[in-house]
Amino acid sequence: MKIFAQENSQFFEKLNKLVFPIAFQQFMLACVNASDAFMLGFVSQTSLSASSLAGQIIFIFNLIIGGLAAGTSVLAAQYFGKDDKVSVERVFAYVVKIAFIISLFFFFVSIFIPNYLMFLFTNEKELINEGIIYLRYVSVSFIFIAISQIFLCILKNSNLAVKSMMISSTSVVLNILLNAIFIFGLLGFPKMGIAGAALATSISKLFELVWAYCETLPKERIKLRIKYIINSTKVLVLDFWKYTLPILGNFLSWGIGFSMYSVIMGHLGSDAVASNSIANIVKNLIVCYCIGLANGGSILVGNELGKGNLEQAKKYGRLLCRLAVISGLASGMILLAVTPFVLSFVILTPLALYYLKWMMILCALYMVGKAYNVTTIAGIFQAGGDTRFGLICDTVTMWCFAVPAGFIAAFYFKLPVVIVFLIINFDEIIKLPVVIHHYRKYGWVKNITRQIYD
């Protein structure tokens, strides 16, 4: 292992500058959900479950913005590697415009029809009423999140991953502090419960947006220029949608499918909802390094492809796959190790605790598949513009297996909650052989940059 590290020291030096900041950023973002669940758990199990279900709307929105950011990163990484900063700014401006338009839609539906949104996930009136409150208070944050995430994406792709981490992490700390203040009514503020968690999110995301914008002001930085917002470059717009639409389709297919899991669990009772919520929060905390490896690896491989160093990019891909397996094994062991502490810490009914224990064990068992799949599909393949494979692979495994099998298991055969949870999370294992085969075809090893003329 030591010889392996020495031979690839340059790779690890570059990778660490990207992976650890991005992984820490992902960890801090997951901490927000954990703090919401932890603090609202002290208010009531109803508030905890309602915020989890209402959070599915935010989850879908974040998937859309995440898809736009991922598409931005595909082009930004290669053009920045090519040292074509003007093209990066043109892509940046166009995506901010699109993200803003999408955020307005989510803002309006959360303000005016939150009851219909909540009814998609549960038929329990108490959960619907609490979820309506949450959605209306959190609605304005959609605008702040949409724009700030594109800013943070550009910072990560222009050698400022640490700065992006600092902004996002500070926003998370602010969010957690405001959670405590608004939820429990500290420092003279009224006790707001679930509304306080939503308000804290909106304020912290505004803070994040302002800081991210200020970081682009220095002369040498990639900037958001009004002229590029007004006049987009057609060839870059076409390239952006060519690579982004499959990513968006993939994210939405996976995200809506994942929301169907919440629909299934939401109709199996409050105990199933609460335990599933906690299991997903803990899993998301543990899997952060794997996501950081995928995102950082994508930027690193994309830079090399943009420079025309195809063999070097290929070598980096091999190293990333090895690291994915190692990080998946480590993540699974960590998840098993923290399970007893989580069970002793959360306040749930005995039945919900039983569900949670087995959900944690099952999450640990498929972590290697999760790590490898996210590193290749969301990292290596996207770096070379190979985005259609992820759409096809994830859509088939989720919608032809996981979702229908979950519904049949839950509502036709009426299998136990833990078995249903196993079935709907088995897609990561099913698609693993196909992903490995596709990686070895090396269709992702290509330079997708162009010579752009005014």
Buried (B, 14 or more C-beta within 10 A) or exposed (E): EEEEEEEBEEBBEBBEBBBBBBBBBBBBBBBBBBBBBBBBBEBBBBBBBBBBBBBBBBBBBBBBBBBBBBBBBBBBBBBBBBEBBBBBBBBBBBBBBBBBEBBEEBBEBBEEEBEEBBEEBBEBEBBBEBBBBBBBBBBBBBBBBBBBBBBBBBBBBBEBBBBBBBBBBBBBBBBBBBBBBBBBBEEEBEEBBBBBBBBBBBBBBBBBBEBBBEBBEEEEBBBBEEEBBEEBBEBBBEBBBBBBBBBBBBBBBBBBBBBBBBBBBBBBBBBBBBBBBBBBBBBBBBBBBBBBBBBBBBBBBBBBBBBEBBEBBBBBBEBBBEBBBEBBEBBBEBBBEBBEEBBEEBEBEEBBBBBBBBBBBBBBBBBBBBBBBBBBBBBBBBBBBBBBBBBBBBBBBBBEBBBEBBBEBBEEEEBEBBBBBBBBBBBBBBBBEBBEEBBEEBBBBBBBBBEBEE
